[in-house]
């Protein structure tokens, strides 16, 4: 199932002569499929809406996993999680039950010592070799030991947190400091809202590198719930008062927590409060994105900057994944089909909608092609250059995609989707039932078997690939 990467002689994509284009990759965290202001007017996202007006909205765009870590590893390598070895999470489970690690304990936990196999090639490495200045601000999530950090994988600059989630203000993950400046832990901005820090660093970086090609990866943690043991905080995202006041019809209230899991007299936010915080966190992120777009305009860089935005997986219970079924952690559409936007002035038609079958596995080869970078001859990728598809010049060559997550298995071939989990076995025709409401498993047994066999063939290929850690036994 590995796909041959299309070279510059095989694709008639329009690349500007002279200086290679800048690349701005923006990824949100747990944002719902329908959570854009252009789709739901009760959500304030004028800058994401601007990207949609000035570029293309992708309605049929998938990530390779329904959770943070494997999804990010896949789009940064262009390889299925099962091929690159990062198909699980680098996280500790004990904080889910209120446990706080001591520094000595935490140093020996998998969340601290786990990381993506160092043999894997991250997109930044190839772009850096091409002469790009590469920076990541925000969430890394692929390992916190020095050998795993972004600056060991091709990024020249990194300021952000290394694990899968933090408190938006303290920058701690359940009491553990998590921010790094390049290779070193730091508490220099403790107390400052993390979205504001990502914005600040992005503006500084663009200003400093406006005269050279750059790759800027902005990995927001919004609207992921905060990683704080306090039950008043951990059940929702966080946002400054400024953004909460933009939703005056929603009240912020806290009620006694259920007695399971938390200490006596603990309080938790109401559903309305969590909705308020979710929307406010997205709006804060949107404003930061707007500041970055304005900086590109100010420096006259917009015309030669490719911008790609998407969520790392489907929304949680706080998000709006309609009309899709399910959400984060599941292999129904709501877990893996995500909101996505792309802009490239003069090259991608403005105000268009792309309904072609595409995925985040296409990100790596697309960006490499844009940069005219060199891909190692022995590197197997699972995606292709999708720019001609976004331009409306070609149909997507993607015919199938496969997923495996914990006890979930899924395959999409054409418009048919097969899903198997503890909930049962399902067959859907996404062409007429994108919401996966009608299970056709008994009506079309031969089609179900066809997809089972396709999944088995993919699974066999993944197991036959050169093994990668840390989860695989080899």
Secondary structure as GFF3:
##gff-version 3
##sequence-region A 1 474
A	DSSP	beta_strand	22	28	.	.	.	ID=ss1
A	DSSP	alpha_helix	46	54	.	.	.	ID=ss2
A	DSSP	beta_strand	56	58	.	.	.	ID=ss3
A	DSSP	beta_strand	61	62	.	.	.	ID=ss4
A	DSSP	alpha_helix	68	77	.	.	.	ID=ss5
A	DSSP	alpha_helix	81	84	.	.	.	ID=ss6
A	DSSP	three_ten_helix	94	97	.	.	.	ID=ss7
A	DSSP	alpha_helix	103	106	.	.	.	ID=ss8
A	DSSP	alpha_helix	110	113	.	.	.	ID=ss9
A	DSSP	alpha_helix	123	129	.	.	.	ID=ss10
A	DSSP	beta_strand	133	139	.	.	.	ID=ss11
A	DSSP	three_ten_helix	146	148	.	.	.	ID=ss12
A	DSSP	three_ten_helix	150	152	.	.	.	ID=ss13
A	DSSP	beta_strand	157	161	.	.	.	ID=ss14
A	DSSP	beta_strand	172	173	.	.	.	ID=ss15
A	DSSP	beta_strand	176	177	.	.	.	ID=ss16
A	DSSP	beta_strand	179	181	.	.	.	ID=ss17
A	DSSP	beta_strand	184	185	.	.	.	ID=ss18
A	DSSP	alpha_helix	194	208	.	.	.	ID=ss19
A	DSSP	beta_strand	214	219	.	.	.	ID=ss20
A	DSSP	alpha_helix	231	234	.	.	.	ID=ss21
A	DSSP	alpha_helix	241	244	.	.	.	ID=ss22
A	DSSP	beta_strand	254	256	.	.	.	ID=ss23
A	DSSP	beta_strand	267	269	.	.	.	ID=ss24
A	DSSP	alpha_helix	271	298	.	.	.	ID=ss25
A	DSSP	three_ten_helix	302	304	.	.	.	ID=ss26
A	DSSP	beta_strand	305	311	.	.	.	ID=ss27
A	DSSP	alpha_helix	333	336	.	.	.	ID=ss28
A	DSSP	beta_strand	340	343	.	.	.	ID=ss29
A	DSSP	beta_strand	352	354	.	.	.	ID=ss30
A	DSSP	beta_strand	358	359	.	.	.	ID=ss31
A	DSSP	alpha_helix	362	371	.	.	.	ID=ss32
A	DSSP	alpha_helix	387	390	.	.	.	ID=ss33
A	DSSP	beta_strand	400	405	.	.	.	ID=ss34
A	DSSP	beta_strand	408	413	.	.	.	ID=ss35
A	DSSP	beta_strand	416	421	.	.	.	ID=ss36
A	DSSP	beta_strand	424	429	.	.	.	ID=ss37
A	DSSP	alpha_helix	445	464	.	.	.	ID=ss38
###
